[in-house]
Amino acid sequence: MTTVPAFTTLGGGPTVLMLHGVAGGHLAFAPQVETLASAGYRAVAWDMPGYGHSAPIEPYTFKGLAQSCIALIEALKCERVVLLGQGLGGMVAQEVVARRPELVDKLVLCGTWAAFDLPQPEAFVAERVAPLDAGQGMEQIAQLEVPQMVGPGALPEGVRLAKHCMGQVPAATYRRALECMVTFDRRANLANILVPTLVLAGEHDPLAPPAAMKRMADAIPYSTFLELKGVGQLQNLEAPDDFDGMLLNFLALPAQLLH
């Protein structure tokens, strides 16, 4: 039996389950938890396995991460959820909808990919874990990495929260999550995503640039593509008001209008 991961929840109404990225944790969605709960939704933000109070899984694979997410959805005892994923969380969301589409009512993909298709994935991982190998801690890495993820218009408070979240990630989990991330490829399933899907790109995202996210959106039948100006990879923390407005507008639309 799959262990249910740790999560935070606030509010009542339709469930919106938020899946953070490789540098995150449930606190990475703190602004959205408040906004969604105030707007009449049940906001749920998980700690991915190995993060926060969630036990790690072995092997650390997308299958295992999806199974953990499915266990959480079933434990929440709601028929279907709105699944929102950022970065690595967006990949997990795609894996869940590929395996159990009946559990997902709507999908929101932020700063993420249908496949990790950089030419040298091993080099991508090695570059990011090199500071760990050199003896630095995650707090030090966060001070270096987060500024490279965000855009020129990022809210300073959001950048501070992003650094805090990344600094709390266990080093072993960070390694495993990066190694897992570069294995992802669900491009063949994009045409099978038949739920209304919002694809959000940050203008200055160095990892998931708008052009790449637009191509992903074009392959999803019932998708809406939007770009947030002035921000990078961590849209929901860099520009929470704009992000939340786009999210709430999408959630408020009846599904039939999005088909």
N, C-alpha and C positions, 0 to 999 in steps of 0.2 A: 504494500500500500504506500502511495506517495505521501510524504509529509507535507502538510499545509504550511506554506511559508508565512512569515510574520507580515503584518500589514497594519496600516492606520486607516480609520474610517470616520467620517463625519457626515451628518445629514441624513435625509430620507428621501426616497423617490427612485427613479430609474438609476441603475448602478453604472457609474463610470469608473473603470479600473485602469489605473495609470501605472505604466511599466517604465522605470527609469533606465538611463544609459549606463555605460561602463564606469563612469566617474560619479555615479549618483547614489541614491538611496531613497527611502520614502520621503525624506525631507526635501528632496529636489522638486517635489510637486506641492510644497506647502502653500504657495499662493493659490494654486488651482483647487486644492482641497477646500480652502475657505470660500473661494468664489463659487464653486459648484454647489457646495452645501447651502450657501445663501440663495442660490438660484433654484433650489428645489430638487437637487440631485443627491443621491447617495455617493459620496466621493470616497474612493478606496485607492490607496497608494501602497504598493507592496515593497518589501525588501526582497530583491532577487536572491535566490539561493547563494549563500556565502556572504551576503551583505547584511548589515545591521544585526537583527536577532534571528535571521533565517539560517538554518543549518546549510552547509555546503552540500553539493551533490557530487557523486562520482559514478561514472565519468561526467565531466562538465561539458555537456553537449546541448544542442538546440532541442533535441528530442527530450532530454531530461528537464530543461528549463520550461518547455511547453507543457510537459506533464505536471510540473509544479504549479504552473499558472492555471491549468485546467482543474487541478485539485482545489485551488483557491476559489475559482468560479463556482465549482460545485458546493464548496463549503459555505459560500455566501448565500446559497439557496435562492437564487434569482434565476429565472429561466434563461435570460440572455443579458449580456453586458455590452456597453460601449467600451471598446478596447482602445486605449490610447498608449502608444509606445514612442519613446524618444531614443534615437541612436540604437544601441543594442536592444533596448526594449521594443523598438519598432520591428526588429528582426524576430524577436520572440512573439510579438503580436501576429506577424505574418505566419509564423510556424503554427500558432494556435488556430488561426482561421483556416489553414490548410488541413489540419488534422481534425478539427471539430467545428466546422463552420456554423453549425446550428446553435452554438453558444454565443455567437457574436451578432449583435444588432446593428452596430455601426462601428467603423474603424477609423482611427486617426493616426497618421504616420508622420512623425516630425524628425527632420534631420537624420534620415535613415536610408537604407539601401535595400534593394531586392537581392543584391549579391555583392559580396565584397570582392571587387574585381580590380583592385590595384595590382600592378604587375609583379610586385615582390612582397607578398604578405608576410613572409618570415622577417624581412627587413623592417616592415611596419611595426611588428611586435617587438623586435630586438631594440629598435630605437626608443620605444616607450618604456621598456623594462631596464634599459641600460642604467638609469639613475638608481634603481633598486639594487642592481648588481654592484654599483659603486658605493653602496652603503647609505644612500639617502632614504628618508622615510616618505610616506605618502603625503604628509603635510608639506614637505619641501617640494615634492613633485607637483602638487596642486598649485603652488605659487608660480611655477613655471608653465604648466600645461594650460590652466584655465584661461589666462590672457590670450593664448594662441587659438582658443576655441571661439572666442566671442568677437562681436563686431564693434565698430566705433561708437555705436549708439547704445551700447549696453548699459542698463541701470546699475550703478555702483553697488547698491544693496544686493542685487541679484548675483553679481560677480562674487561678492563676499560669501553669499550662501553657497554658491557653486564650489568655491574653494574649500569651505567647511565640509561639504558633502564628500568631495574627493579625498580630503584629508582623513576621513573616517573609514575609507574603504580598506579592508585588510589587504596587505601586499600580495598574499598568496591568491586571493580572489581576483585581484586586478590582473595578475598574470594569466590565470585560467580564463577569465572573461575575454581578454584580448586574443588568446589562442583560439578560443571558441569563435569569436566574432569573424575572424578571417576565413572560416570554413563555410560561411553562409552562402547559399544560392537557391533562392526560391523564385527566380525569374519565370520559370515555366508555369508557376501557379498564379501569376498575376491576373491572367484572363479568367481564372476561376474564382476570383474574389468578387462575389455577387452582392455584397452588402454596400450601402452607401459609404464612401471612403473620402475623408479629407486628408489631403497631402499638403503639409506645411513645410516650406523651405525658408531658410534664413539667407538673406542677400549675400552675406559674407561668410557663409559656412565653408570652411576649408576642406571638410571631409565629405559632405553631401551637398555639393553645390546645386543651385536652383535648376540648372539645365539637366542634371542627372535625375533630380527628383521629378521634373516635368516629364521626362521620358517614362519614369515609373508610373506616374499618374496616368499618362496616355494609354498605358497597357492595362489599366484597371477599368472595367466597364462603367461603373457608376461613381467615378471619382470627381472631386473638385480640387483644383490646385490653386494654392495661394502662396504668395511670397511676402515675408515680413522684411521691411526695409531697415537697414542700419544694424542688423543683428547677425549672429553667426550660428553656431551649433546648438546653443542652449537657449532657444527662443523663449521658452516659457519663463525663464528667470531673467533674461535680458530685457524683454519687453512684455511683462506680464499683462498689462492692461490690453494691449493690442492682441496678444495671443488669446487671452480669455474671451475677448469680444468675438474673434473669429470662431473660437470653439463653441461658445454659447449660441451664436447664429446658426452654426451647423447642426447642433443638437436640437434646436427648436424646430427645424424644418421637418415636416412629415416625411417619412421614408419614401412614400410614393412620388413626392416632388423631386426627390434626388435620383430617381430611376429614369 
